Amino acid sequence: MTDWAAPTVDRPVDATVELPGSKSITNRALILAALAEGPSRLTGTLRSRDTDLMLDGLAELGVGVAADPADPTTVTVTPGDLQGGIVDCGLAGTVMRFLPGVAVLATGDVEFDGDEQARTRPLGTVLDALRALGAQIDGDGLPFTVHGTGAMIGGPVTIDASASSQFVSGLLLSAARYSSGAQITHQGPPVPSLPHIEMTVEMLAATGVEVITAVDETGAVTHWEVSPGPIAAVDWEIEPDLSNAAAFLAAAAVTGGSVSVPRWPAETTQPGAEIVPILREMGCTSTRSGDGLLTVRGPERLRAVDLDLRDVGELTPTIAALCALAEGTSTLRGIAHLRGHETDRLAALSTEINGLGGEAMETQDGLIITGRPAGEWSPGLWHTYADHRMATAGCAIGLVVPGVVVENVETTAKTMPDFPDRWTAMIGGADR
C-alpha cells in the first residue's frame, strides 16, 4: 500500500478530463451478455479491479470473454454452458450480489470469496432470496457456495432491500432465465439508490426483457415482475462513469477553477449525474455543449447544503469533502445504508475530516458537517479503509489543504486503475 502525498495547488484548476466507462453499466451489461442468446460486443468497457473481477468470474463459469488486444475496452462476450468454479469477489458489491443469480444456473458448485473487508458486507438478503426461489446455497455471507443444478425454479419472493438496491438488481438481471421468472416484493424501510434499479430495468428492456413494476401507498416502486424468456444479445456502448467524474468536478469546486468532461450524456440512468445539480446548489455553475462537453466552474467559496442523498449515496464521500470546506453547516441525510459499503463510510468520513481539523458529526442516517476554510485545517494522514471513494475524497481536500497524505491510494483501482496519473494530469492542466 502506498501513502500518496495528495497534490496541492495554489491556483484554480483548469483542465479537461477524459473518463473511462461506467462500472455500474459495465457489470450489468456483462451479466446480461453472459445470459444472452448469442455473442455481445461491449465498447468503452471499464477495465478496473471491479470489472475485471466480473470478467474473470464469468470466464470461470464457462462464459467466453475476449478483449480486443488493440483495445482492452472492447470486449466480446459469448455465452456458454455454465459450470462450477471459484469466484473472487474482491470488494466488488456487483460481483458478490449479481453473480450468485447466474451461478444457480451452473452445473456444479460455485465457491465465492473475496477480500477480508468484504466478509462483513451484507449478503444474506440476496442469498436467502435465491434459496426461496429454489437455489441450494451454503453460507450467509462470504465465503459461501452455490450448488448449481443447471436450472432455477424462480417465482415469488419477498425481501428487505433497505440495505442495498443491488439485492433487487441482482435478482432482476438473471430472472428471465428462471423457469418461473421472478416476482420480487420489497418490504421494509425505503430502498436506497433506486436509480440503480431503474438502470437495471432499462438495460433489461434493451435485451427484450420487460419488467412490470408496482408501487406502494407512498408511490415508491416496491414490486418487480420478470417473466421467463430469452435475453437478446446486445452490442453495448458504455457511457463514461459519472460517479467517478464527481471527484474531478469537485476539483473545480474547491479551487474556484474549471473542469470539463467530454461525452457527458444528455440523458442517463446513472445516479452520478446528480453531482451537477448538487454542485450548482453549492454555488458552482455548469454548461453542456451540443457535443456533450460538460464544464463545471467553481465559486470563490462553496455554500453549505441540506441534502437527502438516499438515491445517490455513492456521491457522499465527495460531497462530504466539499461540505467540509464550504461556508456554513451542511446536513447530509438518508444514507444510513452507507455503513454497509466497502467500509462504514459515515464513521470513516467523520473520523478523517475531524482528524485533519475539520468538523463532522454522525447522525442516525447521515452527517452534519460544519465547513472550515482550508487555512484552518492541519496536515496529516487520510485513511481510506480500502475504500476507493474515501481515497478520492481525501485527494479533493488535499488540493487546498497542504500536507494531506492519502493512505493506500491503490484502492482507487477498484473503479479507476490510473487515478493518480489522471489526477496529476488534471492539476497540470493537461487533457487526459
C-alpha positions as MATLAB code, in Angstrom:
seq = 'MTDWAAPTVDRPVDATVELPGSKSITNRALILAALAEGPSRLTGTLRSRDTDLMLDGLAELGVGVAADPADPTTVTVTPGDLQGGIVDCGLAGTVMRFLPGVAVLATGDVEFDGDEQARTRPLGTVLDALRALGAQIDGDGLPFTVHGTGAMIGGPVTIDASASSQFVSGLLLSAARYSSGAQITHQGPPVPSLPHIEMTVEMLAATGVEVITAVDETGAVTHWEVSPGPIAAVDWEIEPDLSNAAAFLAAAAVTGGSVSVPRWPAETTQPGAEIVPILREMGCTSTRSGDGLLTVRGPERLRAVDLDLRDVGELTPTIAALCALAEGTSTLRGIAHLRGHETDRLAALSTEINGLGGEAMETQDGLIITGRPAGEWSPGLWHTYADHRMATAGCAIGLVVPGVVVENVETTAKTMPDFPDRWTAMIGGADR';
ca = [
       0.000    0.000    0.000;
       1.281    3.420   -0.964;
       0.791    6.553    1.137;
       0.400    9.245   -1.517;
       1.120   12.916   -0.857;
      -2.034   14.475   -2.292;
      -1.024   17.257   -4.706;
      -1.907   20.782   -3.562;
      -2.475   23.686   -5.954;
      -2.122   27.428   -5.438;
      -4.272   28.365   -8.408;
      -7.642   27.342   -9.847;
      -7.618   24.001  -11.654;
      -8.319   24.338  -15.393;
      -8.496   21.012  -17.239;
     -10.390   18.622  -19.470;
     -10.593   15.085  -18.083;
     -11.483   12.107  -20.270;
     -13.047    9.400  -18.104;
     -13.363    5.632  -18.578;
     -16.645    3.732  -18.763;
     -19.273    3.308  -16.055;
     -18.682    0.452  -13.634;
     -22.413    0.065  -12.958;
     -23.313   -0.166  -16.643;
     -20.310   -2.357  -17.493;
     -21.035   -5.051  -14.898;
     -24.754   -5.131  -15.691;
     -24.010   -5.402  -19.405;
     -21.555   -8.244  -18.745;
     -24.164  -10.241  -16.790;
     -26.798   -9.756  -19.485;
     -24.322  -10.646  -22.246;
     -23.359  -13.840  -20.404;
     -27.003  -14.937  -20.271;
     -27.965  -13.817  -23.778;
     -28.814  -15.999  -26.779;
     -25.687  -15.073  -28.720;
     -22.444  -13.085  -28.593;
     -22.453   -9.434  -27.486;
     -19.823   -6.759  -28.028;
     -19.095   -4.120  -25.392;
     -17.225   -0.951  -26.345;
     -15.944    1.537  -23.806;
     -15.860   -1.223  -21.173;
     -14.390   -0.068  -17.881;
     -11.244   -2.056  -17.120;
     -10.781   -1.783  -13.376;
     -10.485   -4.188  -10.483;
     -14.274   -4.499  -10.051;
     -14.994   -5.089  -13.725;
     -12.016   -7.410  -14.236;
     -13.260   -9.481  -11.277;
     -16.628   -9.739  -13.051;
     -14.933  -10.740  -16.323;
     -12.821  -13.349  -14.500;
     -15.852  -14.660  -12.599;
     -17.865  -15.133  -15.784;
     -14.933  -16.829  -17.510;
     -14.595  -19.173  -14.519;
     -18.267  -20.147  -15.026;
     -17.647  -21.045  -18.680;
     -18.583  -17.800  -20.428;
     -16.374  -16.811  -23.360;
     -14.692  -13.468  -22.671;
     -12.318  -11.963  -25.242;
     -10.816   -8.480  -25.072;
      -9.527   -6.838  -28.243;
      -5.689   -6.932  -27.980;
      -5.506   -3.472  -29.549;
      -8.192   -2.024  -27.282;
      -8.921   -3.856  -23.994;
     -12.053   -1.725  -23.516;
     -13.678   -3.591  -26.410;
     -14.831   -6.971  -25.125;
     -16.764   -9.768  -26.829;
     -18.851  -11.987  -24.549;
     -20.010  -15.385  -25.827;
     -22.463  -17.347  -23.648;
     -21.516  -20.945  -22.871;
     -22.622  -23.908  -20.797;
     -22.310  -22.661  -17.219;
     -20.109  -24.750  -14.926;
     -18.811  -24.780  -11.379;
     -15.745  -22.874  -10.278;
     -14.232  -20.417   -7.812;
     -15.150  -16.719   -7.917;
     -13.057  -13.982   -6.322;
     -15.348  -11.061   -5.463;
     -12.626   -8.772   -4.135;
     -14.580   -5.867   -2.644;
     -16.990   -5.625   -5.582;
     -20.606   -5.464   -4.451;
     -21.822   -6.045   -8.011;
     -19.832   -9.287   -8.243;
     -20.889  -10.714   -4.877;
     -24.563   -9.719   -5.407;
     -25.062  -10.180   -9.172;
     -23.090  -13.357   -9.940;
     -24.867  -15.692   -7.461;
     -28.045  -15.308   -9.537;
     -26.075  -16.596  -12.528;
     -24.247  -19.293  -10.556;
     -27.518  -21.038   -9.670;
     -27.829  -21.852  -13.406;
     -24.427  -23.562  -13.490;
     -23.881  -27.297  -13.342;
     -21.671  -27.796  -10.314;
     -20.568  -25.956   -7.212;
     -19.549  -22.305   -7.399;
     -17.464  -21.071   -4.456;
     -17.482  -17.320   -3.679;
     -14.972  -15.461   -1.535;
     -13.317  -12.053   -1.502;
     -11.174   -9.582    0.396;
     -11.205   -9.699    4.171;
     -13.186   -6.439    4.335;
     -15.818   -7.941    2.019;
     -16.695  -10.629    4.548;
     -18.588   -8.076    6.625;
     -20.715   -6.781    3.749;
     -24.412   -7.758    3.947;
     -25.298  -10.595    1.570;
     -27.929  -12.594    3.451;
     -30.810  -10.841    1.692;
     -29.863  -11.949   -1.813;
     -28.724  -15.427   -0.728;
     -31.939  -16.061    1.228;
     -33.957  -14.794   -1.744;
     -32.215  -17.222   -4.084;
     -32.880  -20.041   -1.621;
     -36.565  -19.097   -1.586;
     -36.549  -19.263   -5.395;
     -35.124  -22.803   -5.360;
     -31.342  -22.478   -5.014;
     -29.092  -24.551   -2.780;
     -26.571  -22.295   -1.033;
     -24.285  -22.842    1.950;
     -23.430  -19.713    3.932;
     -24.967  -16.331    4.631;
     -22.001  -14.175    3.622;
     -18.551  -14.516    2.123;
     -17.339  -17.189    1.809;
     -20.396  -19.080    0.503;
     -21.058  -21.868   -2.004;
     -23.805  -22.096   -4.613;
     -24.672  -25.689   -5.517;
     -25.692  -25.180   -9.135;
     -28.064  -27.693  -10.693;
     -28.217  -26.228  -14.191;
     -31.672  -24.741  -13.668;
     -33.639  -22.492  -11.322;
     -37.324  -22.593  -10.434;
     -37.931  -18.919   -9.627;
     -41.317  -17.490   -8.648;
     -42.445  -15.082   -5.914;
     -40.085  -13.809   -3.207;
     -40.284  -11.085   -0.558;
     -37.113   -9.334    0.581;
     -35.951   -6.362    2.626;
     -33.684   -4.417    0.244;
     -33.254   -1.400    2.524;
     -29.529   -2.163    2.883;
     -28.781   -2.108   -0.858;
     -30.576   -1.723   -4.185;
     -28.122   -4.317   -5.535;
     -30.228   -7.038   -3.905;
     -33.078   -6.216   -6.302;
     -30.850   -5.726   -9.351;
     -29.018   -8.980   -8.646;
     -32.303  -10.909   -8.845;
     -33.709   -8.984  -11.810;
     -30.680   -9.498  -14.070;
     -30.972  -13.305  -14.152;
     -34.711  -13.755  -13.517;
     -35.716  -14.231  -17.164;
     -33.614  -17.413  -17.242;
     -35.535  -18.953  -14.318;
     -38.320  -21.348  -15.286;
     -40.972  -19.248  -13.490;
     -39.227  -15.896  -13.795;
     -39.335  -13.892  -10.565;
     -41.830  -11.707   -8.733;
     -39.896   -9.616   -6.216;
     -41.580   -7.660   -3.425;
     -39.717   -5.322   -1.100;
     -40.972   -4.978    2.487;
     -39.113   -2.705    4.864;
     -37.646    0.811    5.010;
     -37.217    2.581    1.661;
     -34.811    1.049   -0.842;
     -31.710    3.269   -1.306;
     -30.198    4.108   -4.687;
     -33.407    3.437   -6.613;
     -31.910    4.947   -9.805;
     -29.601    1.936   -9.964;
     -32.655   -0.343  -10.138;
     -34.075    1.900  -12.856;
     -30.770    1.441  -14.719;
     -31.166   -2.343  -14.432;
     -34.768   -2.209  -15.686;
     -33.808   -0.048  -18.666;
     -30.926   -2.308  -19.616;
     -33.153   -5.381  -19.372;
     -35.636   -3.666  -21.689;
     -32.843   -3.197  -24.235;
     -32.457   -7.016  -24.310;
     -36.185   -7.587  -24.778;
     -36.920   -8.412  -21.129;
     -39.866   -6.471  -19.719;
     -40.036   -5.684  -16.014;
     -43.515   -4.935  -14.663;
     -43.478   -2.749  -11.557;
     -45.982   -1.797   -8.875;
     -45.902    0.936   -6.242;
     -46.902    1.067   -2.587;
     -49.221    3.579   -0.929;
     -46.429    6.193   -0.871;
     -45.846    5.915   -4.614;
     -42.494    4.137   -4.257;
     -41.800    1.141   -6.501;
     -41.725   -1.921   -4.254;
     -42.630   -4.771   -6.635;
     -40.912   -6.048   -9.780;
     -42.007   -8.919  -12.058;
     -39.965  -10.638  -14.767;
     -41.466  -13.361  -16.958;
     -39.324  -16.277  -18.160;
     -37.944  -15.876  -21.649;
     -34.869  -15.236  -23.786;
     -32.356  -12.441  -23.245;
     -31.372  -10.933  -26.585;
     -27.738  -10.252  -27.427;
     -26.966   -6.529  -27.498;
     -23.883   -4.590  -28.526;
     -23.380   -2.172  -25.648;
     -21.675    1.227  -25.832;
     -20.696    2.099  -22.253;
     -21.109    5.692  -21.027;
     -18.366    7.440  -19.015;
     -18.578    6.771  -15.267;
     -20.350    9.829  -13.875;
     -19.769    8.837  -10.252;
     -16.024    8.803  -10.912;
     -16.437   12.185  -12.574;
     -17.629   13.654   -9.268;
     -14.137   13.804   -7.742;
     -12.717   15.629  -10.775;
     -15.605   18.101  -10.888;
     -15.026   18.637   -7.164;
     -11.538   19.891   -8.071;
     -13.152   22.797   -9.905;
     -15.478   23.386   -6.957;
     -12.823   23.585   -4.212;
     -10.270   25.601   -6.208;
     -12.663   28.013   -7.924;
     -11.489   26.554  -11.225;
     -12.951   24.866  -14.281;
     -13.094   21.160  -15.172;
     -14.648   19.750  -18.350;
     -15.700   16.149  -19.014;
     -16.321   15.029  -22.628;
     -19.168   12.697  -23.691;
     -21.437   13.656  -20.782;
     -24.783   12.078  -21.762;
     -27.816   14.303  -22.283;
     -29.942   11.609  -20.618;
     -28.748    8.805  -18.369;
     -29.826    6.391  -15.668;
     -26.522    6.868  -13.826;
     -27.167    8.377  -10.374;
     -23.751   10.034  -10.581;
     -25.227   12.645  -12.933;
     -26.832   14.245   -9.871;
     -23.445   15.660   -8.881;
     -24.053   18.520  -11.329;
     -27.243   19.966   -9.761;
     -25.716   19.399   -6.305;
     -22.649   21.414   -7.297;
     -24.909   24.167   -8.605;
     -26.697   24.238   -5.263;
     -23.306   24.698   -3.614;
     -22.558   27.725   -5.805;
     -20.933   26.256   -8.938;
     -22.065   26.901  -12.489;
     -22.291   24.319  -15.265;
     -22.755   24.205  -19.020;
     -23.088   21.340  -21.510;
     -22.292   21.862  -25.185;
     -24.108   20.231  -28.052;
     -21.359   17.654  -28.446;
     -21.626   16.589  -24.794;
     -18.783   18.562  -23.183;
     -19.805   19.291  -19.596;
     -17.972   22.128  -17.860;
     -18.248   22.955  -14.154;
     -16.840   26.187  -12.708;
     -16.319   26.658   -9.001;
     -17.230   29.722   -6.892;
     -14.994   31.784   -4.637;
     -16.402   29.828   -1.650;
     -18.808   26.909   -1.629;
     -22.173   27.147    0.120;
     -23.484   24.722    2.744;
     -26.359   22.431    1.738;
     -29.111   20.275    3.217;
     -29.398   17.151    1.070;
     -31.212   13.824    1.066;
     -28.695   11.517   -0.638;
     -30.662    8.257   -0.367;
     -30.731    7.792   -4.137;
     -27.140    8.917   -4.729;
     -25.277    7.586   -1.704;
     -22.167    6.784   -3.757;
     -21.581   10.534   -4.119;
     -21.499   11.070   -0.345;
     -17.698   10.991    0.201;
     -17.116   13.628   -2.484;
     -19.987   15.804   -1.274;
     -18.827   15.468    2.345;
     -15.364   16.674    1.334;
     -16.931   19.714   -0.348;
     -19.153   20.436    2.657;
     -16.111   20.280    4.940;
     -14.647   23.232    3.002;
     -17.900   25.134    2.441;
     -19.196   28.161    4.311;
     -21.777   27.142    6.922;
     -23.163   23.878    8.269;
     -24.365   21.145    5.913;
     -26.680   18.225    6.640;
     -26.471   15.020    4.598;
     -29.425   12.664    5.159;
     -30.888    9.346    4.017;
     -27.570    7.485    3.917;
     -27.598    5.086    6.866;
     -27.070    2.269    4.331;
     -23.529    3.555    3.706;
     -22.474    1.835    6.911;
     -22.583   -1.421    4.921;
     -20.471   -0.321    1.935;
     -16.754   -1.004    1.430;
     -16.400    0.437    4.913;
     -18.719    2.269    7.304;
     -18.491    5.423    5.228;
     -20.253    7.625    7.767;
     -17.831    6.717   10.548;
     -14.868    6.897    8.191;
     -15.765   10.353    6.860;
     -16.404   11.857   10.281;
     -13.174   10.362   11.640;
     -10.977   11.555    8.790;
     -12.498   15.036    8.473;
     -12.140   15.600   12.219;
      -8.633   14.157   12.171;
      -7.432   16.918    9.836;
      -9.073   19.710   11.790;
     -12.470   19.757   10.105;
     -15.774   19.342   11.915;
     -18.127   16.442   11.184;
     -20.616   14.509   13.289;
     -22.535   11.319   12.567;
     -26.325   11.257   12.867;
     -28.655    8.277   12.760;
     -28.895    8.452    8.968;
     -26.135   10.779    7.840;
     -23.667   13.523    8.677;
     -23.655   17.099    9.930;
     -20.588   18.940    8.654;
     -19.527   22.467    9.551;
     -17.230   23.849    6.900;
     -13.897   25.447    7.654;
     -11.572   27.389    5.315;
      -8.577   25.437    4.063;
      -6.239   27.578    6.141;
      -7.746   26.255    9.368;
      -7.006   22.614    8.548;
      -3.936   20.596    9.577;
      -1.696   18.287    7.560;
      -1.971   14.586    8.243;
      -2.743   11.063    7.058;
      -6.152   10.479    5.450;
      -7.081    6.821    5.974;
      -9.002    5.159    3.140;
     -10.215    1.902    4.759;
      -9.648    0.136    1.395;
     -12.469    2.320    0.011;
     -11.866    3.959   -3.365;
     -14.295    6.819   -2.755;
     -12.660    7.640    0.571;
      -9.365    7.931   -1.326;
     -10.705   10.353   -3.931;
     -12.420   12.436   -1.227;
      -9.090   12.814    0.562;
      -7.439   13.925   -2.674;
     -10.120   16.600   -3.174;
      -9.400   18.052    0.277;
      -5.672   17.774   -0.369;
      -5.975   20.110   -3.355;
      -6.368   23.064   -0.963;
      -5.041   21.691    2.347;
      -1.245   21.243    2.205;
       0.260   18.115    3.697;
      -2.632   15.660    3.239;
      -1.283   12.147    2.683;
      -3.765    9.630    1.267;
      -3.231    6.105    2.570;
      -3.402    3.207    0.085;
      -4.173    5.275   -2.995;
      -4.101    1.984   -4.960;
      -7.611    1.275   -3.719;
      -8.829    3.648   -6.447;
      -8.061    0.829   -8.913;
     -11.434   -0.617   -7.888;
     -13.032    1.680  -10.450;
     -10.116    3.686  -11.972;
      -6.714    1.957  -12.182;
      -4.795    5.075  -13.247;
      -6.454    7.570  -10.924;
      -3.187    9.130   -9.589;
      -1.975    9.775  -13.151;
      -5.299   11.301  -14.210;
      -5.413   13.439  -11.076;
      -1.867   14.698  -11.606;
      -2.551   15.420  -15.277;
      -5.672   17.394  -14.325;
      -3.710   19.543  -11.914;
      -1.153   20.226  -14.619;
      -3.960   21.470  -16.849;
      -3.272   18.690  -19.360;
      -6.012   16.840  -21.186;
      -6.147   13.213  -20.146;
];
